[in-house]
Amino acid sequence: MKFFSLSSGSSGNAIYLGTQSCNLLVDAGISAKRICAYLQTEWIQPESLDAILITHEHSDHTAGLAVFMKKYRIPVYASRGTIQAIRRMSTLSDIPADLFHCINPGDELRFGDVTVQCCGISHDAAEPVAFAFTDGVHKIGMATDLGYITPDVVKHLSDSEVLYLESNYDRYMLLAGSYPYTLKQRIMSDRGHLSNEDSARLVSHVLHEGMKAIVLAHLSKENNMPDLALITMKNELDGAWNFDNPKPRLLVAPRDVPMEALIL
């Protein structure tokens, strides 16, 4: 499997995952022009995508969807609540209804040799989901835009060789920052985002000797810094890693450019 984020953060999110038999895009929160350009830097043609998987309807996950769909008409998979929310949005309402395919938390979808596992999460969206991908040998688990850690999320991410995990904010930066108090409350709530400490705690529940990489994603521009997120996760790994294998690589998904492609 080949995996990389095209962009990650409140300004836009999109992720590619593919094998020799399928090409998938998770979210389309940047412009269609950037999606196409970033895919083509890895020799992936946009029209080769088998599906677009949408985690939830917020604009930083759907901003480029309408323009991209008008040109390429790729099938879109999302929860019923997400589809209904998208259809109500003026910028996305003209996407043909027959291109949407409804999924449910707990479903497993099959694209070529890849199985996609769907997991319900808590966020202030209509019906958000997280995805994990396996080709029967390797597994990549993703979870962003979730307010708190549930047993279902832990199960969803267990056995992942690569984790793509939200590490949205540093609590002290957020509390000391300029955001209105109501927005700070929303971010820290059970329907908000995971802090650096939350992300490290989640990793402690799913850590195993076969884990190869942890990609910290969806970092806030105003309330976090890559070095803070990395050191928080590094401290967790230093204390929890009791295996003979090397520790997982720690990476931060860049905000405005693609990350390096990971190959499993």
C-alpha positions as CSV (number, residue, x, y, z in Angstrom):
1,M,0.0,0.0,0.0
2,K,1.0,3.6,-0.8
3,F,-0.1,6.3,1.5
4,F,0.4,10.1,1.9
5,S,-1.6,13.2,2.9
6,L,-2.0,15.9,0.3
7,S,-2.7,18.5,3.0
8,S,-3.6,18.4,6.7
9,G,-5.1,21.0,9.0
10,S,-8.0,23.4,9.4
11,S,-7.2,24.9,6.0
12,G,-7.9,21.7,4.2
13,N,-7.5,17.9,4.4
14,A,-7.0,15.2,1.7
15,I,-5.3,11.8,1.9
16,Y,-4.4,9.3,-0.8
17,L,-4.2,5.5,-0.3
18,G,-3.6,3.0,-3.1
19,T,-2.3,-0.3,-4.3
20,Q,-1.8,-1.8,-7.7
21,S,-5.5,-2.5,-8.0
22,C,-7.2,0.5,-6.4
23,N,-6.8,4.3,-5.8
24,L,-8.7,6.0,-3.0
25,L,-9.0,9.6,-1.8
26,V,-10.0,10.3,1.7
27,D,-11.6,13.8,2.0
28,A,-11.4,16.6,-0.6
29,G,-10.9,19.7,1.6
30,I,-8.5,21.5,-0.8
31,S,-9.1,22.9,-4.3
32,A,-9.6,20.4,-7.1
33,K,-6.6,22.0,-8.8
34,R,-4.3,21.2,-5.9
35,I,-5.7,17.7,-5.5
36,C,-4.9,17.0,-9.1
37,A,-1.5,18.5,-9.0
38,Y,-0.5,16.7,-5.8
39,L,-1.7,13.4,-7.0
40,Q,0.2,13.8,-10.3
41,T,3.4,14.5,-8.4
42,E,3.2,10.8,-7.4
43,W,2.2,9.7,-11.0
44,I,-1.5,9.2,-9.9
45,Q,-4.0,10.4,-12.4
46,P,-7.2,11.8,-10.8
47,E,-9.5,9.9,-13.2
48,S,-7.9,6.6,-11.9
49,L,-9.5,7.1,-8.4
50,D,-12.0,4.3,-7.6
51,A,-13.7,6.3,-4.8
52,I,-13.7,9.3,-2.6
53,L,-14.3,8.6,1.1
54,I,-15.6,11.5,3.1
55,T,-15.2,11.6,6.9
56,H,-17.7,14.4,7.5
57,E,-19.2,17.5,5.8
58,H,-17.0,20.3,7.2
59,S,-15.5,22.5,4.6
60,D,-11.9,21.7,5.4
61,H,-12.8,18.1,4.3
62,T,-15.1,18.9,1.4
63,A,-14.2,22.3,-0.1
64,G,-12.8,20.9,-3.4
65,L,-15.4,18.1,-3.8
66,A,-17.9,19.8,-6.0
67,V,-15.4,21.0,-8.6
68,F,-13.6,17.7,-8.6
69,M,-16.8,15.7,-9.0
70,K,-18.0,17.9,-11.9
71,K,-14.9,17.0,-13.8
72,Y,-14.3,13.3,-12.8
73,R,-17.6,11.9,-11.5
74,I,-15.9,9.6,-9.0
75,P,-18.2,7.7,-6.6
76,V,-18.4,9.3,-3.1
77,Y,-18.8,7.2,0.0
78,A,-20.0,8.8,3.2
79,S,-22.4,8.2,6.1
80,R,-26.1,9.0,5.6
81,G,-25.9,12.0,7.9
82,T,-22.8,13.3,6.1
83,I,-24.5,12.9,2.7
84,Q,-27.6,14.7,3.9
85,A,-25.5,17.5,5.3
86,I,-23.5,17.8,2.0
87,R,-26.7,17.9,0.0
88,R,-28.0,20.8,2.1
89,M,-24.8,22.9,1.4
90,S,-25.2,25.4,-1.4
91,T,-21.7,24.8,-2.6
92,L,-22.2,21.1,-2.9
93,S,-25.9,20.6,-3.5
94,D,-25.5,20.2,-7.3
95,I,-23.4,17.0,-7.1
96,P,-25.5,14.3,-8.8
97,A,-27.3,12.2,-6.2
98,D,-26.4,8.9,-8.0
99,L,-22.7,9.5,-7.2
100,F,-23.3,9.2,-3.5
101,H,-23.1,5.9,-1.7
102,C,-24.2,5.5,1.9
103,I,-22.1,3.7,4.5
104,N,-22.7,2.9,8.1
105,P,-20.3,2.8,11.1
106,G,-19.1,-0.8,11.3
107,D,-19.4,-1.4,7.6
108,E,-16.5,-2.9,5.5
109,L,-16.1,-1.8,1.9
110,R,-14.0,-3.6,-0.7
111,F,-12.1,-1.8,-3.4
112,G,-9.8,-4.1,-5.4
113,D,-7.5,-5.8,-2.8
114,V,-8.2,-3.2,-0.1
115,T,-10.8,-3.5,2.6
116,V,-12.0,-0.3,4.2
117,Q,-13.3,-0.4,7.7
118,C,-15.6,2.3,8.9
119,C,-15.9,3.5,12.5
120,G,-18.2,6.0,14.1
121,I,-16.5,8.9,16.0
122,S,-17.6,11.9,18.1
123,H,-17.3,15.3,16.5
124,D,-19.6,18.3,16.0
125,A,-20.7,17.0,12.6
126,A,-23.8,15.2,11.3
127,E,-22.5,11.6,11.4
128,P,-18.6,11.6,11.2
129,V,-16.6,8.4,10.6
130,A,-13.0,7.3,10.6
131,F,-11.5,4.8,8.2
132,A,-8.9,2.0,8.4
133,F,-7.5,0.2,5.4
134,T,-6.0,-3.3,5.0
135,D,-4.8,-5.4,2.1
136,G,-4.8,-8.6,4.2
137,V,-1.2,-8.1,5.2
138,H,-0.8,-4.5,6.2
139,K,-3.1,-2.0,8.0
140,I,-3.3,1.8,8.0
141,G,-5.5,3.3,10.6
142,M,-6.8,6.9,10.5
143,A,-8.7,9.0,13.1
144,T,-9.0,12.8,13.0
145,D,-11.7,15.2,14.1
146,L,-12.7,13.3,17.2
147,G,-13.6,14.7,20.5
148,Y,-12.6,11.7,22.7
149,I,-11.3,8.2,22.7
150,T,-13.9,5.4,22.7
151,P,-13.4,1.6,22.8
152,D,-14.6,1.5,19.2
153,V,-11.9,3.9,18.2
154,V,-9.2,1.8,20.0
155,K,-10.5,-1.4,18.3
156,H,-10.6,0.4,15.0
157,L,-6.9,1.4,15.2
158,S,-5.6,-1.7,16.8
159,D,-2.9,-3.7,14.8
160,S,-2.2,-0.7,12.5
161,E,1.3,-0.6,11.1
162,V,0.8,3.1,10.3
163,L,-1.3,5.5,12.4
164,Y,-2.6,8.7,10.9
165,L,-3.8,10.4,14.0
166,E,-5.1,13.8,15.0
167,S,-2.9,15.9,17.4
168,N,-4.8,19.1,17.0
169,Y,-3.8,21.4,19.9
170,D,-1.6,22.0,22.8
171,R,-3.9,22.7,25.8
172,Y,-1.8,25.5,27.2
173,M,-1.5,27.3,23.9
174,L,-5.2,27.0,23.3
175,L,-6.1,28.3,26.8
176,A,-3.7,31.2,26.5
177,G,-4.6,32.1,22.9
178,S,-7.0,34.6,21.4
179,Y,-9.9,32.3,20.5
180,P,-13.2,33.2,22.1
181,Y,-13.9,31.1,25.2
182,T,-16.9,29.4,23.6
183,L,-14.6,28.2,20.7
184,K,-12.0,27.0,23.2
185,Q,-14.8,25.0,25.0
186,R,-15.9,23.5,21.7
187,I,-12.4,22.4,20.7
188,M,-11.8,20.8,24.1
189,S,-15.2,19.2,24.3
190,D,-16.2,15.6,23.6
191,R,-17.3,16.7,20.1
192,G,-14.2,18.7,19.4
193,H,-10.6,17.6,18.8
194,L,-7.8,15.6,20.3
195,S,-5.0,17.4,22.1
196,N,-1.4,16.3,21.9
197,E,-1.8,14.6,25.2
198,D,-5.0,12.9,24.1
199,S,-3.3,11.6,20.9
200,A,-0.4,10.2,23.0
201,R,-2.9,8.5,25.3
202,L,-4.7,6.9,22.4
203,V,-1.4,5.6,21.0
204,S,-0.7,4.0,24.4
205,H,-3.8,1.9,23.9
206,V,-2.9,0.6,20.4
207,L,0.9,0.4,20.5
208,H,2.3,-3.0,19.3
209,E,5.7,-4.2,18.1
210,G,4.7,-4.2,14.5
211,M,3.9,-0.5,14.4
212,K,6.1,1.2,11.8
213,A,5.0,4.9,11.8
214,I,2.8,7.4,13.5
215,V,1.8,10.5,11.5
216,L,0.5,13.4,13.6
217,A,-2.2,15.2,11.6
218,H,-4.7,18.1,11.7
219,L,-2.4,20.3,13.8
220,S,-3.9,23.7,14.6
221,K,-1.9,26.6,13.1
222,E,-2.8,28.9,16.1
223,N,-2.8,26.4,19.0
224,N,0.0,23.9,18.3
225,M,3.4,23.6,16.9
226,P,4.9,20.5,15.2
227,D,7.8,20.3,17.7
228,L,5.3,20.3,20.6
229,A,3.2,17.5,19.1
230,L,6.3,15.5,18.3
231,I,7.9,15.8,21.7
232,T,4.6,14.8,23.4
233,M,4.3,11.7,21.3
234,K,8.0,10.9,21.7
235,N,7.8,11.1,25.5
236,E,4.9,8.6,25.3
237,L,6.9,6.2,23.1
238,D,10.0,6.5,25.3
239,G,8.0,5.4,28.3
240,A,5.8,2.8,26.7
241,W,7.9,1.0,24.1
242,N,9.0,-2.3,25.5
243,F,9.7,-4.2,22.3
244,D,13.0,-5.3,20.6
245,N,11.9,-3.7,17.3
246,P,12.8,-0.1,16.5
247,K,10.3,2.5,17.7
248,P,7.8,3.8,15.1
249,R,8.9,6.7,13.0
250,L,7.2,10.0,14.1
251,L,6.1,12.3,11.3
252,V,3.9,15.4,11.1
253,A,1.6,15.8,8.1
254,P,2.3,19.2,6.6
255,R,-0.4,21.8,6.3
256,D,-0.1,23.0,2.7
257,V,2.0,20.4,0.8
258,P,2.0,16.7,0.5
259,M,3.9,14.5,3.0
260,E,6.4,11.9,1.9
261,A,4.7,8.8,0.6
262,L,4.8,5.8,2.9
263,I,5.0,2.4,1.3
264,L,4.0,-0.8,3.0
